[in-house]
Amino acid sequence: MRLAILATFALSYVGITARRLRWLPVGRPSMALIGATVCVALGAWAGPPFLGLMMVVAAGLGEAGFFTWATSMLSTRVRSRAGLLWAVTIGCGLLSAVLVNDAVCLLATPLVVQLARRAQAPVRPFLFAVAMGSNAGSALTLAGNPQNMLVGRLSGLSYRGYLVDVALPVLAALLVTAALLHVFFSRRLAQPEHALVEDDPTPIDRPLLVVSLFGLGGAVAANLLGAPLALSALGAGTLTLIAAGLRAEKLLAQVDWSVLLFFAGLFVLVAALQKTGFPQAWVADTEAVLGHGSVVLTAVLGLGSQVVSNVPLILLLEPWIRSFPDPTAAWTVTALVSTLAGNLTLLGSVANIIVLERAKERMGFVEYAKVGVPVTLASTLVALLLLRLG
């Protein structure tokens, strides 16, 4: 083991110091990540979930032409505007469950805007579809968004166990989201139809597409079998970078590093906070005031996510959630509600901001809330009812 780690370090160092290796032309940042993957596989280190590596996989799919192909297929297979709205909402939701909602919004938004304009349809409903579909669908797995990854790390919930518990509630919430968007925008969608303008055939990088899909499928399979999220993400991301070759650094440039720094910084801050002893005292006070009711937990998560964002809120509430009589159920509700609450207001999820920025659209807080509040309340209610019945 020691010799293998030393050999990995030596080879990685050669790749980092050399300008470019003919047999692995991926660049220095990618070489460092590949070396880290091998070290993790050898058991040298077990770090936190690598959110950035799943973003790399998403970027690889985008570079291979997957998202462009998917939107082109929708334009030829789905002829009605309402059908496109449903397809975008559900499609972005399911993709976010296996990738990351922020990455899906980043890559899909420009293409969906283009799709709407080709159909001579209003763009605004489809922006809601991308953002709200991605938020709702990402609740399906512990790898769909940063807060669920955090819950997976703090709670000990298994990827497969969580998926089994929330599959029906989340899928129902996603359908409710699509249905309400259809209702809210039915008048805009009912304007006179126009024929879609056909695009030229989409160029597909088949080798990169195959490897990226293989890496993604392998990561999901590994997670279902109980592998650590960090290891499966590292494997999928590394395969994608190797397949990208000279374009590896381009994929890394598409990763939202500000989100990763934010995520890492919060762990440092909370670790420092825990050393003060405040969380333990806070739990005692919170138990006396709030108790351990699921309704109270839902309200705190839903409203608190709009004020301080879901990731720091979960870190703050961790001691209280652990004190519930059934911590597993409490953590499951936490992942589900904190994610669906991202649709409540414009500031409820980073994905919402990403969609508007990528589409270069301006939207007021009230305008968003008119749709976000009823969608969130209805989808969360349905999801929690089905979770309780399950």
URZI-V646229 format. One record per pair of residues at least 12 apart in sequence whose ideal C-beta (glycine too) atoms are under 7 Angstrom apart, sorted by sequence separation. I is the first residue (numbers start at 1). J is the second residue. If there is no record, write none. Layout:
# URZI-V646229
[[I:J] [I:J]]
This chain:
# URZI-V646229
[[16:28] [92:104] [301:313] [74:87] [219:232] [321:334] [112:126] [219:233] [16:31] [142:157] [15:31] [16:32] [92:108] [219:235] [142:159] [218:235] [219:236] [346:363] [112:130] [141:159] [218:236] [12:31] [346:365] [12:32] [142:162] [215:235] [216:236] [314:334] [345:365] [70:91] [109:130] [215:236] [108:130] [141:163] [346:368] [12:35] [140:163] [345:368] [88:112] [215:239] [314:338] [345:369] [105:130] [214:239] [215:240] [9:35] [105:131] [140:166] [8:35] [139:166] [140:167] [345:372] [211:239] [212:240] [310:338] [344:372] [105:134] [211:240] [343:372] [344:373] [8:38] [104:134] [140:170] [8:39] [139:170] [212:243] [310:341] [211:243] [292:324] [310:342] [343:375] [344:376] [101:134] [292:325] [297:330] [301:334] [305:338] [343:376] [5:39] [101:135] [286:320] [84:119] [208:243] [298:333] [302:337] [341:376] [207:243] [208:244] [283:319] [287:323] [297:333] [301:337] [305:341] [340:376] [5:42] [92:129] [101:138] [136:173] [137:174] [282:319] [283:320] [301:338] [305:342] [4:42] [81:119] [88:126] [92:130] [96:134] [136:174] [306:344] [5:44] [280:319] [294:333] [298:337] [302:341] [306:345] [340:379] [67:107] [71:111] [75:115] [81:121] [85:125] [89:129] [93:133] [97:137] [279:319] [283:323] [301:341] [340:380] [1:42] [58:99] [67:108] [71:112] [74:115] [85:126] [88:129] [92:133] [93:134] [96:137] [97:138] [133:174] [136:177] [306:347] [57:99] [58:100] [88:130] [92:134] [96:138] [302:344] [306:348] [68:111] [75:118] [89:132] [90:133] [93:136] [94:137] [97:140] [98:141] [101:144] [305:348] [337:380] [340:383] [67:111] [71:115] [85:129] [89:133] [93:137] [97:141] [100:144] [101:145] [133:177] [54:99] [55:100] [58:103] [62:107] [88:133] [92:137] [100:145] [132:177] [266:311] [270:315] [54:100] [58:104] [266:312] [97:144] [336:383] [55:103] [96:144] [263:311] [51:100] [54:103] [58:107] [132:181] [266:315] [336:387] [129:181] [128:181] [125:181] [125:185] [125:188] [125:189] [159:223] [160:224] [159:224] [122:188] [121:189] [158:226] [120:194] [119:194] [119:196] [152:229] [118:196] [118:197] [143:223] [149:229] [93:174] [90:174] [143:229] [298:384] [142:229] [89:177] [90:178] [54:143] [89:178] [259:350] [86:178] [89:181] [51:146] [85:181] [86:182] [85:182] [51:149] [49:149] [82:182] [85:185] [49:153] [85:189] [48:153] [82:189] [81:189] [146:259] [146:263] [98:216] [75:196] [98:220] [72:199] [72:202] [69:202] [68:202] [69:204] [65:202] [65:203] [65:204] [64:204] [65:205] [64:205] [63:205] [66:209] [64:208] [65:209] [63:208] [64:209] [60:208] [64:212] [106:256] [61:212] [60:212] [102:256] [57:212] [102:259] [57:215] [57:216] [150:311] [147:310] [151:314] [147:311] [150:314] [154:318] [146:311] [166:332] [147:314] [165:332] [169:336] [173:340] [162:332] [166:336] [157:328] [162:335] [157:331] [157:332] [155:331] [54:233] [57:236] [49:229] [50:230] [53:233] [57:237] [60:240] [151:331] [49:230] [53:234] [56:237] [63:244] [46:228] [48:230] [47:230] [50:233] [53:236] [54:237] [57:240] [151:334] [46:230] [49:233] [50:234] [53:237] [56:240] [60:244] [63:247] [151:335] [56:241] [50:237] [63:250] [148:335] [184:371] [63:251] [40:230] [41:231] [40:231] [60:251] [147:338] [148:339] [59:251] [147:339] [40:234] [145:339] [180:374] [56:251] [59:254] [180:375] [56:252] [59:255] [139:335] [37:234] [139:336] [36:234] [37:235] [177:375] [180:378] [56:255] [55:255] [139:339] [37:238] [55:256] [138:339] [139:340] [176:378] [177:379] [52:255] [176:379] [33:237] [34:238] [135:339] [136:340] [33:238] [173:379] [176:382] [34:241] [135:342] [136:343] [33:241] [52:260] [135:343] [51:260] [173:382] [172:382] [173:383] [30:241] [132:343] [172:383] [51:263] [170:383] [135:349] [169:383] [172:386] [26:241] [26:242] [135:351] [134:351] [169:386] [24:242] [30:248] [168:386] [169:387] [26:245] [30:249] [25:245] [29:249] [131:351] [25:246] [27:248] [131:352] [166:387] [26:248] [27:249] [30:252] [165:387] [168:390] [29:252] [131:355] [130:355] [165:390] [127:355] [127:356] [127:359] [127:361] [123:359] [128:371] [132:375] [136:379] [105:351] [109:355] [113:359] [102:350] [106:354] [110:358] [102:351] [105:354] [109:358] [101:351] [105:355] [109:359] [102:354] [106:358]]
